[in-house]
Each structure stands twice: as C-alpha cells, then as structure tokens.
C-alpha cells in the first residue's frame, strides 16, 4: 500500500524579525533630515501584535509607512501580513495609524483556499485544522502542483508551506 504524503499551509510571521525591522525603521527615522524636530514615531506592541506609527501630517505618515514597508521587505516579511488601519487624529494635530500583523488563516480564507485546491485536476484531500490547512495525497507530484498553483493565485495573505512529508 502506498504511503500518504502531506504538507501544511500556514500564514505566520516571525515576530523577532518584525521587531528588528521596526528597530531599523526607528534608526532611519532618527537619522533622516526630513524628520528632524518632528514628533513622528514608530512603536511595536508585541503583546497586541501591532505597530503604532505617528506622523506630524499626512505626508510624514506616508513616509513612515514607506520606511516600515521597506524595512519589512528587507527582513523578508510579506507586505500582505501588514494591515494598515485608517489614520486617526492624535495629540497636537498629529496622525496615528495602527498596523495590525495578520497571523493564521481566517476560516473564510481557509474555505476559499480549500475550494481553489479542490478545483485543481489532481487527487488531493484538503482539511482545515484550526488556522492552517493540511493537504494530503498519495502522489507527491500532485502536492507539488498544489503548491505551485497557490504561489501564483493572488491571495490577500502570505502563505508558507511546511511539514512536507
């Protein structure tokens, strides 16, 4: 009898890398000429898994977003993991914006991914297990087809493929 092969689809980010990226962004913020004397700041709230950015005005807030995105990209953290909320007024005319870090695959996205997998012309089983999806098959080549297809499908969250057995 043939052995079942499987892998898991997850959406995770390394919080230590996020912390490193935020620290690099803070360092760049302190050295940039256009931010001299400004109240702009960037803070990583580990417990709440979010980043708080404060800018003096709309332009500085956009510049802070660009700095953050650049630092995240250099740390190999997908832009899809960052959920920018709408800016709100803060103290002394400044703008505050929260950036939520998305981890795990929400139930409705998981159902969408399973439907995409089932529509493929390969014999695989996909099962939702909490915030991840397990895909199994007797043929390893079919699993490779699923991975290659999911890499090109435009989804709103970063996917990793782990535990390939």
N, C-alpha and C positions, 0 to 999 in steps of 0.2 A: 504494500500500500504506500502511496506517495505521501511525503511529508508536507504539511501545510506551512506556507511561508506567510509572513505578515510584516506590517510596519504601522507606526502610529503617525497621525497628522496632528501636530500641535502648533500653538501660537504662543511663543514665550519670548521674553526679552531678558537679558542679563542686567539685573538692577545695578550691579557693580560697574558695568560699562556705562550705564546711564549716568551714574554718579560721576564717573571720570569725565564724560562728555560735558556735564554741567559745570564741573570744576574748570575744564578747559575754556568753556564759554565765559565763565566769570573772569578768568585770567585775561582773555581777549577783551572783555568789556572794560577792565581796568586800564588797559594799555591803548585803547582806541581814542583818537583825538576828538572825534565827534561825540563821545560820551563823557568828556571831561566836565566836571561840575554838575553832572546830571544826577537825578535821583533814580535812574534806571537800575534794576537789579534782576537777578535770576536766582531762584532757590529751588532745590529738590527736596520734596517732602516724602521721605522713604516710606513712612508708615501708611500714608494715604495713596502712595504710588502715583503722585502727580508732581508737576513742575509749575511753579508760580513765577510769571515774568511781569515786571512792572516797567513801564516806559513813560517818559515825560509827555510824549504826544504820540499821535498815530504813526508818524514816520519812525520814531525811535523804537516803537513797539514792533513794527515790521522788520527793522534792522535786527532787533533781538531775536525774532523768530528765525531770520536767515542765519544768524550766528548759531543758534541752537540746532537748526536742521543740518548745517554744515558739520558741526561737531559730532552730531549723532551719526551722520553718514560716514565720517572718518573712523568712527568706532564700530562700523558695520551694524548699526541699528536701523531697521527699516523705517522710512517716513510713515508707513501705514500704521505703525504702532503708536504714533502721536496723534491725539485727538484734541485739536485746538478749539476751546470753547470761545464764545463771543466775549470780546473785551468789555469790561465794566469800569465805571468811574471809581477812582480811589482817592486818596488824600491829595490835597493841593493841586487838583486838576490832572493828576497822573492817571494812566490807564493800567488796569490789572487784567491779566489773562491767565486762565488756568489751562494747563496742558495735561490731559489725562493719558496715562500709559495703559494701553489695552493689552491684557494678557488672557490667554484662554480663548476658546472658540465659543461664542454665544450659541444657544440652542437653535435659533432660526438660521444662523450662518451654517451651522453643522448640518442641518437638514438640507440646505441648498447645496453644500459640498457633496453630501451623500447622493443627492439627485444627479449631480454632474457625473459622479463616478458610475452610477447605475446606467446612465445613458451611453456610456462607452461600450464599444463592441468587444469587451473582454469578460472572462468569467472570474469575477471577484466578489467578495462579500464586504460590505462596509457597515460598521456598527458604531453608533455614538456611545462613548463611555465618558460621561461627565463633560469635561471641557476639551476632550480630544476624540479623535476618530481612529478606530482600528480597521485597517484594510487587510484582508487575508485572501489567499488564493493558493492553489496547488502549483501554479506556474509562476516562477519568479519574473519571467519576461512580462507577464500581464501586470504585475506590480510596478515594474519599470515604466510601462505605458501610462499607468495612472499617475505616477509621479511627474513624468514629462508633460502630461496634459494639464495637471494642476499648476505647473510652473508657468504656463502661458495663459491660463484663464485669469482675467482681471478681477481679483477679489479685493475687498476693502481691508483685508488684514494680512499680516505677514505669516506665512506658513513654513514650518520646518517638518522634515520627515525623519523620524527617529525610530530606534529599536527595530531595524531591519533584520529579520531572522528568516 
